[in-house]
Amino acid sequence: MAIYAEYAWVSLGNGGYRLGLTEGNAIAVVPTILDKWEVQLRQRGREKTTTSKTDLRSAILAAESLVENQFADLLPLVKLRTSWRRAPATDKQIRVLRHSKIEVPAGLTKGQASHLIGMLN
C-alpha cells in the first residue's frame, strides 16, 4: 500500500487501514466479506460508508480524495512525507506511550510515536 498511499495509514487487525483525523474522527478502508473494500468515515461518533471499491488501491485513493475534499486543513497532519514526522518524539507522546505500557525505543520520531498512539485508538 505504501507505494500509492500519500497519508499515514495505520494497519488494522482485520486487514483494513485507518487514518486518524482530529477530534476522534477517522476514515477507514476495510475489506468486506464480498471481496470488496469499503471506505468508512467516522464523524461525531457515527460511521458512514462513503464508497465501495473492488481493490485496495482504488479504495485508498478514494479515501485520500475524500480527505482532500472534506478535510483539507488536516493535510499537514496526515501526509506521510512531512518534516514534522522526522523530528524527535515529544515528551507528551512518550508519556502517553509509557502510560500504555509501550516500550519507547531511543530515537523515536514524532511520526513513529503518532503511528503507535493511533494504533491505541
ABEGO torsion letter per residue (X at the ends): XAAABABBBBBBAAGBBBBBBBGGBBBBBBBBAAGBBBBBBBBGGBBBBABBBABAAAAAAAAAAAAAAAAAAAAAAABABBAAAABBBBAAAAAAAAAAGBBBBBGBBAAAAAAAAAAAX
